[in-house]
Amino acid sequence: MKKRITGIVLSAAVFIGYRFVPVPHGLEMSGMQTLALLVIAILLWVTEAMPLGISSIFVLVLPMFFGLATMKDFLVAFPNPTLFFVLATFGLSAAISKVPTAKRILLILLEKMGSKVHLFILAMMLATALISSIMSNIPATVMFMGLAISFLELYDSEEERRRTGRAIMIALPIAGMIGGTITPAGSSNNILALGLLEEYAGVTVRFVDWMAICIPVVLVMLPLAWLLIIKIFRPAPVHPDKIRQFILELKTLDKPGREEKMVMSILVVMILLWILSSWIPALNVTLVSICGLAFMFLPGIDILHWKDFKDEVSWDVILMIGSVLCIGNLILENGVASWLANTFFRVDDGTSIILLILQLAVFMYIMQLVLPNAPAVITSTTLPVTIVAEALGINAAVLVIPLCVFSSWTMILPLSAVPMMTYSKGYYSMTDIGRAGIPILVILALVLALWIPFICGVLL
């Protein structure tokens, strides 16, 4: 309650107080008002002064109080393809969750890797990353969390169970966030960043281009993350016979039924169409996702029903993404993007791209703590970054792709929804995830700083 009241008081203070603050050099009054609007929106979201969906709706009327735009003009950016892609992915997540395909993937990996605990964790991370490459990180993480809890029941010692549980419960969200980078469809953040990149810089990153850029990063970072987790948290061993018995229980799954075969067939076709969209622009990611979702509701198919879809959709996330897209338009129109670029990213002709990406990493990691809301961070930061890229004469994707990845991998504290899923189970403390997450993020920054300028120069 105290946090919520603080959010309301601070928002009111910003709404009144900005009038008494001198307008910064390079910014006009409309820009100052837009900045105040952005700060109020962030305060409402971070403090959860109102439910996320309600505060997002409220943000849509705030420009009228500032005299910045009519509601009709402000809402022009709301029906964005990104919004409908996110809607479609919730449905796809519901379909995948209804069938035991994730368990089958895990079973295949476990049979290949043997019966040691550290290899079990690797199998869980690989399975989570693979599933997360085509669906939201949150349901992908939750899907394997239940299996992890069942596995922990194999331990007789509570201390060993908690020690191993800490390693697994930290490994799952980390693997989900890493896996969400594999394809553009792996996270709504990816689609949002690519949509803004195309809108503001005129740069199109094809589906296969994204995969060519990001898969090598994942191939480096996922094994490194696993090694760090098992070295730092040292999961306790369990008798191999118990692990073999656990694997045998997974084998009791029935053979794939009609529904599971249908879901997998639709997903395979969708992935092929997503890849083909790299050469056939009409097959864009959002169109394919919506058609795939609609197909699941057809008579005779009936994989999903309206209630399944309605219950799976996080409407507060949908409303928040729509509101940040609308604010993004104002940021562009009123010069806030240029001002932010000049304020936080001062560049000249001799600026090193590698150092700039490292600077961007530091900035985005700080933003994770201040604003653990990736869509809001991406929307407010993409515009300034594209302006910096234009000033340097480089492809804006060189900065926007790292920006997207940095903002999506929230591994310093479990403040975003993905790590919060496993943190809520009580196996690790607030600071535990950072013991592995901070080294991972440092290595990530170095990898992207060296890799992205090179590969973008080759592909884009």
Secondary structure, 3 states (H helix, E strand, C coil): CHHHHHHHHHHHHHHHHHHHCCCCCCCCHHHHHHHHHHHHHHHHHHHCCCCHHHHHHHHCCHHHHHCCCCHHHHHHHCCCHHHHHHHHHHHHHHHHHCCCHHHHHHHHHHHHHCCCHHHHHHHHHHHHHHHHCCCCHHHHHHHHHHHHHHHHCCCCCHHHHHHHHHHHHHHHHHHHHHHCCCCHHHCHHHHHHHHHHHHHHCCCCCHHHHHHHHHHHHHHHHHHHHHHHHHHHCCCCCCHHHHHHHHHHHCCCCCCCHHHHHHHHHHHHHHHHHHHCCCCCCCCHHHHHHHHHHHCCCCCCCCCCHHHHHHHCCHHHHHHHHHHHHHHHHHHHCCHHHHHHHHHCCCCCCCCHHHHHHHHHHHHHHHHHHCCCHHHHHHHHHHHHHHHHHHHCCCCHHHHHHHHHHHHCCCCCCCCHHHHHHHCCCCCCCCHHHHHHHHHHHHHHHHHHHHHHHHHHHHC
